[in-house]
Amino acid sequence: MTQQGPDALAPTPSSPPQSERTIPGVSNARRWVLVGLLGLAALINYLDRATLSVALPLIASDLSLDPTAKGLVLSAFFWSYALLQVPVGLLADRWSLRWLYAGAFALWSAACGLTGAVGGLAALILVRIVLGAGESVYLPSSVKLITTLFPSRDRGLPNGLLDSGTRLGLALGAPLVAWLTVRYGWRAMFYLVGFLALVWLLPWLLAFPSPFPNPAVASPAQERTVQRPSSWQLTIDRNLVGCCLGFFCYGYYQYLLVTWLPDYFVRVRHFTLLEAGAYASLTYLVWSISAPLAGWISDRLIRRGWNETRVRKGVLSVAFSTGLFLIPAALVAKATTAVPLVTAASLVGGSTANLLVIFQCCAPRGQVGAWMGMGNFIGNIGGVLSPLITGILISRTGSYFPGFALAPLVLMAGLLSFWLIVRELKPLERTIP
């Protein structure tokens, strides 16, 4: 059988396994050690984010914070985190990822630890801004490193493992932080969570090869090519617009689950707070499993000769479509029926690996970090709007259904963006001057 076009789905004879085309001096085992460390750092990243939310009632009591002050503290993280996405992405494309990530990790861990020493509102806001600045490195740098270490057909699984760490951080973070806070107090909790995380730096520095090339690769033929672009401009094209719109819709949906799901379980389904936390953790665990699994399935199909564009977008479409389970979940009468439906709706996590690979494949050579930074910035705008719009809808209608029905529809709009705006998954042909 012959291939019928560039987007044909039928398998075609493939070249020798590209998984063997690694960067000189970086063994396959070392590549996966680095991926494991990125996943662990992602877990720590989201664990650190959970600390304030869990401990806020005690902090507010000790520091005499009113609701307005608490809102400022909770939002301060995103001021620096969102605004620094593109600048950090540009740095990731040009600086040593070893030292950039190590420095940012040390910064955010120190900021988390020092939160235990704050004595007032101004200091609390400051450490949260510093925490956001440090954690802004997480996605642009991680995606850049995976692009450097793996050819496109092998990137689904490592990207899935990266995202899996974030969901495990959400699933494990809240109960762990709550236990530490009750056992040792909120100040000691911050000291323990923040400063103990610095141990991660040792295996990272040991595992990261030095010297390590930072090639601006985006196609298998250039996996060994070292390019250091001098331009600091961000190349804007149709694929970037489509990817960012899709990531906005994805961010809108995922932040609905993160922010409103526990409250929904308590107020609508009448679970206890402990039960609500357990069921919310279940959705995060399902999300964390589906991300690497879907990435692995995609990689397997592509290595067998299936067209990469169709596979990545196809698996993403199936995962996005599971978000529609959230609509009947909000309609059914029985709580015992709603929980499985909400859990099924968390299979949207299966889209994450391919979402990241699409950014990696479409970005111009030398701008993978910058493109991912822009995408994450736009995605966080969706994350800011989602809880706000949902809250407004609940206040005006007295029901959670409109907000829970809107999020999957927004997700479907993102699916249209990937199919109708994003073209074939290959980088721009022009190189960066």
C-alpha angles and dihedrals in degrees: 000000000000125000113259099209145329091287098043112138098208116106117260131190108284133211122249113301108289090205085080092058097089130155111277111266095018112104123208090249091053091050090057093044088056091048089051091051091049090052091049091049089051090053091050089046093058092038089058090050091054095054098080097043092053097042097038097100091058093040091050091051095049096043096036095239118175122211092269091053091048090052091052092050093048092050097043092082092061095050092073098023095059098036094051097051097096096039091049090046090054090050091050090056092054112024132067107281089207095063098030092057094040092051094047092046091052090048096052093042091051090048090051092048094046090054085081090065100051118122103189149008098280093053091046092053091047095054090047091053090050090047090054091048092053095045092049087083093064105087105027093047095042093050090046092052093048089050089053095047101042136043114238097262091057100046101088097080098044091047089049091051089050092055091042088065091059093054093046087052089056094044096047100027102071098050093042094049091045092052093047091048094051093044102043107011129257096279094054090044091059091047092052098043095042105040098036089057089066087079086077090072094070099062090039093057092043096048098043109090116238121234092030123180116231100206120185093226127167104152133049092243090062101043090117097041117111113209127168108190116210098202118097093195121116113233110226119201142146094277093054091050091049094046093048093049090050092048090050090057091045090050091050091055100042094048090053089061093044096048109029106026099084091047090049092053092051102041102033104026094033097227120156117256090255092051091047091052091050094050092045089051089052091059091050091050092051089048091050092052096044095052099065092033093057090043091052092049091051093049091050093052093047093049087054089059103266116146109269097216093054094043097049094045093041096053089043089053093053091049094047090049091060087067087076088075086077091072098061088038088065092045105047118099100219121073090210088062095043095057096060090046093051089047090052089050089059089066083089081091086080088075097060100082093051092043089060094043090053089057090047094049097045100043119101115253108279097020105078092112093046093049092048090048091053091047093050091048091054091043090055090054086059088048091054094048097044100068091037096052092042090053092050091050092050091049094049099041103028088227136098092212100086093052093043092048094047096056096061090046090053087050091054089053087056089054090056088052093057093047101039104032107027110074130200114330102255130110124258108278094227116083125223112266 
